[in-house]
Amino acid sequence: MTAAAAGLPELVFRERQADSYEPVFEAMKTFSRERTDATPDEIWIVDHTPVFTQGQAGKPQHLLTEPDASGGPLMVAGIPLVQTDRGGQVTYHGPGQLVIYPLLQLSRYRLQPRSLVSLLEASIVSTLADFGIEAAAKREAPGVYVSADGSKIASLGLRITRGYCYHGLAINVDMDMTPFRLINPCGYAGLAMSQIRDYCKDTTLLPADRHAALQAVATRWRLHFLALLADTHKESVA
């Protein structure tokens, strides 16, 4: 499904593979600062190199290993730690995680911050269902959690400025989960983190190749996201 087929305003999808975090972060800020009401919305799909990102109000106690700045930039166990301007606490991004940045003008769809979060969470829940995983969101703790065991399988953090949003969501697909043990993920001590590969062993659904697995999940997410956004847009113009 394309944005046009869904009856949506122009929406540009961009894939940025194996990108380090900071250039993408700077590009998001620049895009959001310079855009106007005439600028088409964009969706950036990224597979980041390893990085810890700290939310705007992030608390240092959620880093379980002391950061090291002796070599220049802050590092945690050899992984860069980047301060950001999104909401939430510390999280980890790395290869095999599907990171999606929706750069949207909320007024185009009559979205409010809470309804945007709910839409993004719903798109993840529907995507996971395609891979046989029952999951749900928690209003008090943004993100998506596996119903069977309560583990967190997807995270979400946004910033909204001048009615435009950036940052976004991260779905754990097929990755090394070890770095999550170095933090309290999203500020929750003892929170178990999981990934799609833990539950979906069917390689016809989730290919054994990591890149192909990311593509499979991205394709399903895009379909669900566009369908949900189209429903919201129809209501906004009705």
BAMIDREN-489986 format. One record per residue (C-alpha): residue number from 0; residue in one letter; chain; x, y, z. Coordinates in Angstrom, 3 decimals. Layout:
# residues N
+------+------+-------+----------+----------+----------+
| logu | domi | kemar |        x |        y |        z |
+------+------+-------+----------+----------+----------+
|  NUM |    A |     A |        X |        Y |        Z |
...
+------+------+-------+----------+----------+----------+
# end
This chain:
# residues 238
+------+------+-------+----------+----------+----------+
| logu | domi | kemar |        x |        y |        z |
+------+------+-------+----------+----------+----------+
|    0 |    M |     A |    0.000 |    0.000 |    0.000 |
|    1 |    T |     A |    1.176 |    3.515 |   -0.815 |
|    2 |    A |     A |    0.139 |    6.759 |    0.851 |
|    3 |    A |     A |   -1.720 |    7.764 |   -2.318 |
|    4 |    A |     A |   -3.591 |    4.455 |   -2.418 |
|    5 |    A |     A |   -4.566 |    4.982 |    1.203 |
|    6 |    G |     A |   -5.941 |    8.434 |    0.377 |
|    7 |    L |     A |   -3.268 |   10.199 |    2.406 |
|    8 |    P |     A |   -1.307 |   13.380 |    1.720 |
|    9 |    E |     A |    2.123 |   12.859 |    0.191 |
|   10 |    L |     A |    4.293 |   10.737 |    2.471 |
|   11 |    V |     A |    7.926 |   10.005 |    1.656 |
|   12 |    F |     A |    9.559 |    6.811 |    2.938 |
|   13 |    R |     A |   13.345 |    6.766 |    3.235 |
|   14 |    E |     A |   15.546 |    3.830 |    4.232 |
|   15 |    R |     A |   18.887 |    4.570 |    5.893 |
|   16 |    Q |     A |   20.777 |    1.354 |    6.628 |
|   17 |    A |     A |   23.646 |    0.934 |    9.127 |
|   18 |    D |     A |   23.621 |    4.610 |   10.088 |
|   19 |    S |     A |   25.338 |    5.924 |   13.200 |
|   20 |    Y |     A |   22.890 |    7.718 |   15.458 |
|   21 |    E |     A |   24.191 |   11.265 |   15.705 |
|   22 |    P |     A |   24.045 |   12.222 |   11.997 |
|   23 |    V |     A |   20.461 |   10.945 |   11.820 |
|   24 |    F |     A |   19.567 |   12.820 |   15.010 |
|   25 |    E |     A |   20.975 |   16.062 |   13.601 |
|   26 |    A |     A |   19.210 |   15.486 |   10.278 |
|   27 |    M |     A |   15.867 |   14.971 |   12.055 |
|   28 |    K |     A |   16.263 |   18.208 |   13.983 |
|   29 |    T |     A |   17.231 |   20.124 |   10.859 |
|   30 |    F |     A |   14.318 |   18.698 |    8.861 |
|   31 |    S |     A |   11.829 |   19.555 |   11.609 |
|   32 |    R |     A |   13.265 |   23.047 |   12.130 |
|   33 |    E |     A |   13.318 |   24.001 |    8.447 |
|   34 |    R |     A |   10.105 |   22.395 |    7.220 |
|   35 |    T |     A |    6.949 |   24.357 |    6.470 |
|   36 |    D |     A |    3.269 |   23.517 |    6.095 |
|   37 |    A |     A |    4.023 |   22.690 |    2.443 |
|   38 |    T |     A |    6.721 |   20.131 |    3.282 |
|   39 |    P |     A |    5.597 |   16.511 |    2.755 |
|   40 |    D |     A |    5.794 |   14.275 |    5.796 |
|   41 |    E |     A |    8.530 |   11.656 |    5.818 |
|   42 |    I |     A |    9.116 |    8.268 |    7.439 |
|   43 |    W |     A |   12.756 |    7.293 |    8.012 |
|   44 |    I |     A |   13.514 |    3.595 |    8.489 |
|   45 |    V |     A |   16.922 |    2.995 |   10.052 |
|   46 |    D |     A |   19.132 |    0.145 |   11.249 |
|   47 |    H |     A |   21.472 |    1.923 |   13.688 |
|   48 |    T |     A |   24.994 |    1.001 |   14.658 |
|   49 |    P |     A |   25.271 |    0.365 |   18.443 |
|   50 |    V |     A |   24.381 |    3.362 |   20.618 |
|   51 |    F |     A |   22.752 |    4.212 |   23.938 |
|   52 |    T |     A |   20.474 |    7.253 |   23.790 |
|   53 |    Q |     A |   19.435 |    9.224 |   26.837 |
|   54 |    G |     A |   16.117 |   11.066 |   26.997 |
|   55 |    Q |     A |   15.896 |   14.765 |   27.706 |
|   56 |    A |     A |   15.119 |   14.169 |   31.387 |
|   57 |    G |     A |   17.146 |   10.963 |   31.569 |
|   58 |    K |     A |   18.492 |   10.009 |   34.997 |
|   59 |    P |     A |   22.083 |    8.795 |   35.289 |
|   60 |    Q |     A |   21.139 |    6.093 |   37.804 |
|   61 |    H |     A |   19.564 |    4.119 |   34.965 |
|   62 |    L |     A |   23.052 |    3.543 |   33.533 |
|   63 |    L |     A |   24.274 |    0.446 |   35.351 |
|   64 |    T |     A |   27.844 |    0.908 |   34.113 |
|   65 |    E |     A |   29.754 |    4.123 |   34.715 |
|   66 |    P |     A |   30.168 |    6.152 |   31.486 |
|   67 |    D |     A |   33.743 |    6.740 |   30.344 |
|   68 |    A |     A |   34.750 |   10.042 |   28.740 |
|   69 |    S |     A |   38.514 |    9.513 |   28.859 |
|   70 |    G |     A |   38.733 |    9.033 |   25.099 |
|   71 |    G |     A |   36.457 |   11.959 |   24.176 |
|   72 |    P |     A |   32.753 |   11.174 |   23.631 |
|   73 |    L |     A |   30.867 |    9.423 |   26.435 |
|   74 |    M |     A |   30.997 |    5.632 |   26.146 |
|   75 |    V |     A |   29.305 |    2.852 |   28.101 |
|   76 |    A |     A |   31.179 |   -0.439 |   27.795 |
|   77 |    G |     A |   32.605 |    0.794 |   24.499 |
|   78 |    I |     A |   29.212 |    1.875 |   23.114 |
|   79 |    P |     A |   28.531 |    5.605 |   22.519 |
|   80 |    L |     A |   26.087 |    7.359 |   24.843 |
|   81 |    V |     A |   24.228 |   10.242 |   23.180 |
|   82 |    Q |     A |   22.091 |   12.846 |   24.942 |
|   83 |    T |     A |   18.920 |   13.531 |   22.966 |
|   84 |    D |     A |   15.899 |   15.838 |   23.171 |
|   85 |    R |     A |   13.217 |   13.138 |   23.098 |
|   86 |    G |     A |   11.045 |   12.052 |   25.984 |
|   87 |    G |     A |   11.795 |    9.020 |   28.111 |
|   88 |    Q |     A |   14.884 |    7.562 |   29.725 |
|   89 |    V |     A |   17.852 |    5.617 |   28.392 |
|   90 |    T |     A |   17.516 |    2.940 |   25.711 |
|   91 |    Y |     A |   19.709 |    0.996 |   23.311 |
|   92 |    H |     A |   19.721 |    0.864 |   19.511 |
|   93 |    G |     A |   21.755 |   -1.605 |   17.491 |
|   94 |    P |     A |   21.899 |   -3.833 |   14.408 |
|   95 |    G |     A |   18.841 |   -6.023 |   14.008 |
|   96 |    Q |     A |   16.489 |   -3.459 |   15.558 |
|   97 |    L |     A |   13.974 |   -1.737 |   13.315 |
|   98 |    V |     A |   14.027 |    1.984 |   14.135 |
|   99 |    I |     A |   11.351 |    4.147 |   12.534 |
|  100 |    Y |     A |   11.215 |    7.934 |   12.671 |
|  101 |    P |     A |    7.819 |    9.404 |   11.650 |
|  102 |    L |     A |    8.403 |   13.060 |   10.764 |
|  103 |    L |     A |    4.798 |   14.194 |   10.712 |
|  104 |    Q |     A |    2.762 |   17.375 |   10.867 |
|  105 |    L |     A |    0.167 |   16.354 |   13.435 |
|  106 |    S |     A |   -2.506 |   18.817 |   12.291 |
|  107 |    R |     A |   -2.750 |   17.082 |    8.890 |
|  108 |    Y |     A |   -4.403 |   14.160 |   10.647 |
|  109 |    R |     A |   -5.884 |   16.048 |   13.619 |
|  110 |    L |     A |   -3.569 |   14.068 |   15.849 |
|  111 |    Q |     A |   -2.763 |   15.072 |   19.399 |
|  112 |    P |     A |    0.366 |   13.790 |   21.171 |
|  113 |    R |     A |   -1.546 |   11.053 |   22.991 |
|  114 |    S |     A |   -3.435 |    9.910 |   19.906 |
|  115 |    L |     A |   -0.174 |    9.822 |   17.926 |
|  116 |    V |     A |    1.423 |    7.592 |   20.556 |
|  117 |    S |     A |   -1.637 |    5.323 |   20.520 |
|  118 |    L |     A |   -1.555 |    5.099 |   16.719 |
|  119 |    L |     A |    2.126 |    4.161 |   16.682 |
|  120 |    E |     A |    1.638 |    1.583 |   19.423 |
|  121 |    A |     A |   -1.338 |    0.093 |   17.557 |
|  122 |    S |     A |    0.758 |   -0.191 |   14.389 |
|  123 |    I |     A |    3.344 |   -2.192 |   16.332 |
|  124 |    V |     A |    0.748 |   -4.437 |   17.994 |
|  125 |    S |     A |   -0.785 |   -5.269 |   14.599 |
|  126 |    T |     A |    2.649 |   -5.913 |   13.100 |
|  127 |    L |     A |    3.576 |   -8.310 |   15.901 |
|  128 |    A |     A |    0.309 |  -10.182 |   15.422 |
|  129 |    D |     A |    1.407 |  -10.960 |   11.860 |
|  130 |    F |     A |    4.334 |  -12.844 |   13.388 |
|  131 |    G |     A |    2.163 |  -14.737 |   15.855 |
|  132 |    I |     A |    2.954 |  -12.519 |   18.850 |
|  133 |    E |     A |    0.151 |  -11.202 |   21.040 |
|  134 |    A |     A |    1.160 |   -7.877 |   22.532 |
|  135 |    A |     A |   -0.335 |   -4.724 |   24.001 |
|  136 |    A |     A |    0.517 |   -1.175 |   24.976 |
|  137 |    K |     A |    0.530 |    0.238 |   28.501 |
|  138 |    R |     A |   -0.754 |    3.759 |   28.960 |
|  139 |    E |     A |    1.432 |    4.350 |   32.015 |
|  140 |    A |     A |    4.599 |    3.073 |   30.295 |
|  141 |    P |     A |    4.778 |    3.873 |   26.553 |
|  142 |    G |     A |    5.893 |    1.028 |   24.346 |
|  143 |    V |     A |    4.611 |   -2.446 |   23.485 |
|  144 |    Y |     A |    4.787 |   -5.508 |   25.723 |
|  145 |    V |     A |    4.412 |   -9.226 |   24.984 |
|  146 |    S |     A |    1.216 |  -10.465 |   26.608 |
|  147 |    A |     A |    2.598 |  -13.918 |   27.442 |
|  148 |    D |     A |    5.473 |  -12.771 |   29.650 |
|  149 |    G |     A |    5.287 |   -8.983 |   30.060 |
|  150 |    S |     A |    8.602 |   -8.349 |   28.322 |
|  151 |    K |     A |    9.082 |   -5.154 |   26.343 |
|  152 |    I |     A |    9.533 |   -5.772 |   22.643 |
|  153 |    A |     A |    9.211 |   -2.226 |   21.279 |
|  154 |    S |     A |   10.022 |    1.218 |   22.626 |
|  155 |    L |     A |    8.722 |    4.659 |   21.783 |
|  156 |    G |     A |    9.956 |    8.190 |   22.396 |
|  157 |    L |     A |    8.987 |   11.410 |   20.625 |
|  158 |    R |     A |    9.564 |   15.129 |   20.540 |
|  159 |    I |     A |    6.930 |   17.505 |   19.191 |
|  160 |    T |     A |    7.831 |   21.069 |   18.299 |
|  161 |    R |     A |    5.775 |   23.619 |   16.317 |
|  162 |    G |     A |    3.247 |   20.856 |   15.680 |
|  163 |    Y |     A |    5.833 |   18.581 |   14.021 |
|  164 |    C |     A |    7.090 |   15.331 |   15.547 |
|  165 |    Y |     A |   10.390 |   13.553 |   15.282 |
|  166 |    H |     A |   12.200 |   10.643 |   16.968 |
|  167 |    G |     A |    9.941 |    7.594 |   16.967 |
|  168 |    L |     A |    9.810 |    3.881 |   17.677 |
|  169 |    A |     A |   12.125 |    0.884 |   17.867 |
|  170 |    I |     A |   11.043 |   -2.733 |   17.334 |
|  171 |    N |     A |   13.473 |   -5.415 |   18.484 |
|  172 |    V |     A |   13.662 |   -7.928 |   15.644 |
|  173 |    D |     A |   16.854 |  -10.017 |   15.563 |
|  174 |    M |     A |   19.622 |   -8.422 |   17.592 |
|  175 |    D |     A |   22.223 |   -8.899 |   20.307 |
|  176 |    M |     A |   20.211 |   -8.084 |   23.434 |
|  177 |    T |     A |   23.236 |   -8.033 |   25.772 |
|  178 |    P |     A |   23.616 |   -4.203 |   25.898 |
|  179 |    F |     A |   20.175 |   -3.877 |   27.465 |
|  180 |    R |     A |   21.684 |   -5.482 |   30.587 |
|  181 |    L |     A |   23.890 |   -2.409 |   31.032 |
|  182 |    I |     A |   20.893 |   -0.117 |   31.629 |
|  183 |    N |     A |   17.480 |    0.034 |   33.221 |
|  184 |    P |     A |   15.642 |    0.033 |   29.879 |
|  185 |    C |     A |   13.467 |    3.117 |   29.563 |
|  186 |    G |     A |   14.042 |    3.748 |   33.269 |
|  187 |    Y |     A |   12.531 |    0.500 |   34.590 |
|  188 |    A |     A |   14.826 |   -1.594 |   36.769 |
|  189 |    G |     A |   14.652 |   -5.294 |   35.975 |
|  190 |    L |     A |   12.517 |   -4.840 |   32.870 |
|  191 |    A |     A |   12.892 |   -7.855 |   30.601 |
|  192 |    M |     A |   13.496 |   -6.997 |   26.943 |
|  193 |    S |     A |   12.622 |   -9.331 |   24.098 |
|  194 |    Q |     A |   12.638 |   -9.494 |   20.304 |
|  195 |    I |     A |   10.539 |  -10.986 |   17.528 |
|  196 |    R |     A |   13.115 |  -13.728 |   16.902 |
|  197 |    D |     A |   12.503 |  -15.054 |   20.439 |
|  198 |    Y |     A |    8.930 |  -15.968 |   19.554 |
|  199 |    C |     A |    8.789 |  -16.419 |   15.789 |
|  200 |    K |     A |   10.810 |  -19.382 |   14.522 |
|  201 |    D |     A |    8.987 |  -19.657 |   11.181 |
|  202 |    T |     A |   11.544 |  -18.523 |    8.597 |
|  203 |    T |     A |    8.817 |  -18.174 |    5.972 |
|  204 |    L |     A |    7.504 |  -15.296 |    8.111 |
|  205 |    L |     A |   10.776 |  -14.054 |    9.596 |
|  206 |    P |     A |   13.729 |  -14.931 |    7.335 |
|  207 |    A |     A |   16.884 |  -16.285 |    8.945 |
|  208 |    D |     A |   18.940 |  -13.507 |    7.362 |
|  209 |    R |     A |   18.913 |  -10.460 |    9.662 |
|  210 |    H |     A |   18.551 |   -7.859 |    6.922 |
|  211 |    A |     A |   15.738 |   -9.816 |    5.274 |
|  212 |    A |     A |   14.039 |  -10.147 |    8.670 |
|  213 |    L |     A |   14.154 |   -6.387 |    9.159 |
|  214 |    Q |     A |   12.702 |   -5.875 |    5.687 |
|  215 |    A |     A |    9.888 |   -8.331 |    6.428 |
|  216 |    V |     A |    8.933 |   -6.521 |    9.626 |
|  217 |    A |     A |    9.252 |   -3.083 |    8.005 |
|  218 |    T |     A |    6.936 |   -4.145 |    5.177 |
|  219 |    R |     A |    4.244 |   -5.348 |    7.579 |
|  220 |    W |     A |    4.587 |   -2.263 |    9.792 |
|  221 |    R |     A |    4.228 |    0.074 |    6.818 |
|  222 |    L |     A |    0.950 |   -1.576 |    5.776 |
|  223 |    H |     A |   -0.541 |   -1.312 |    9.258 |
|  224 |    F |     A |    0.714 |    2.213 |    9.836 |
|  225 |    L |     A |   -0.710 |    3.496 |    6.556 |
|  226 |    A |     A |   -4.059 |    1.828 |    7.217 |
|  227 |    L |     A |   -4.302 |    3.349 |   10.699 |
|  228 |    L |     A |   -3.171 |    6.764 |    9.498 |
|  229 |    A |     A |   -5.666 |    6.618 |    6.629 |
|  230 |    D |     A |   -8.496 |    5.940 |    9.084 |
|  231 |    T |     A |   -7.402 |    8.909 |   11.186 |
|  232 |    H |     A |   -7.113 |   11.140 |    8.108 |
|  233 |    K |     A |  -10.590 |   10.183 |    6.876 |
|  234 |    E |     A |  -12.038 |   11.184 |   10.232 |
|  235 |    S |     A |  -10.131 |   14.483 |   10.140 |
|  236 |    V |     A |  -11.590 |   15.515 |    6.772 |
|  237 |    A |     A |  -15.080 |   14.138 |    7.326 |
+------+------+-------+----------+----------+----------+
# end
